[in-house]
């Protein structure tokens, strides 16, 4: 059982930056693909960014492409989400998820974190 813990959320002004971290309890985490998702109040959860186990391939939702960067350090069992040029519409609870390789970045994750709140003031 892999436990995931997100951190790094907070309140930031529009145009600012935050870096989220997703730390795992087990080294097997390094063999999983990882995705970041977010859920705003009254909206469905949506995929934000994903990274394969090696870190050599990444994928982004169109809404964050060019502003967010996902990366990982498998020696630290941690995946990061660097968020720049933040907008009010980025306000949401952000979750990380881990799982085996799959055909879709949006589904098929085995483990989920509890989430971290990101609030962007305009």
N, C-alpha and C positions, 0 to 999 in steps of 0.2 A: 504494500500500500504506500503510495507516494503522497505526501502532504505538501501542498503548495501554499506559500504565504506571499501575498502581495504587499508592497510598501512603496512609499514615495508620493502618494497622492496628497492633495491639499488644495488651497485656494490660491489662484494666480490671476493676474490681470490679462486681458486679451492681448495677444502678441507675445506673451511670456512663454517660458519653457518649464517643463517638469520631466524628471526621469523616474519611471516606475521600475521596480524590481520584482521579480518572481523567483523566490528561493524555494528549493526543493529539499525534502528530508532524505532522499535516497539518491545514490549515485546512478541508479538505473535511469534517472531523469535525463542523463546525457544521451540516452539512446532514443528518446522520444522527440517527436516534433512538438512544437509549442505554439499556441495561438493566444493572442490577446483579443478579448471581446469587451464590449461595453454595453451598458443598459441605462438609458436615460429614463426619468420618470414618465410613466404612461406609454413607453415605447417598448418594442421588442428588443431582445438582446441582438446585437449585431457584431459580426466579425470585423476586426480592425487590422490585425497583422499576424503573420505566421512565419515560422522559421523551422527549417529541417534540423535533424539532430546534429549535423556537422556544422551548421551555421552558414553553409555555402550557398544556400538558396533561401530567398525570402519572398513574401507576397503581401500586398497591401490592398486594403479597400480603397476605392477611388477617392473617397472623402478625405483620406489622410495621406495619400501619396504625395511625396515631396516635402511633407512636414514631419512625419513620424519615421523613426528608424528603429527596427527591431534588431537585437544582437544577443549573443549568448557567450557565456564563459563557462564551459563545462568543467573546468577545474574547480569552479566555485558553485556548481549546480545552480546557476542563476541565469535567467533571461531578463533582458532589459527592454524597455520601450522608451526611447527618447522622443519627447513630444515638443516640437517647436512651433512657433507662430500659432499658438493656441487661440481658438475661437470660442465664443459663448456656446456654440452648438456642440463643442467637444465635452461639455459638462455631462458627467455620467459616473456610474460606478464601473470601474475597470476590473476585469477578471482575467486571470491567466488560466490556461488549460493545457494539459499534456496528454499525449497518446501516441499510439503506433502510427506509422505512415498510412495515409489514406488518399482516396481519390478526390476528396473535397476538403478545402480548408475550413469550411463552416461546420462540419459535423465529424463525429467519430472520436471525440476526446474521452479519455478514461478518467482523468483526474481534474478537479477544479479547485481553485482557491476561493477564499471568502470575499474577495473584492476589496478595492480601495477607492475612496471617493475622490474624484477630480471635479473641481468647481472653477469655472472660468468666468470672471466678472467682466462685463462689457463697459 
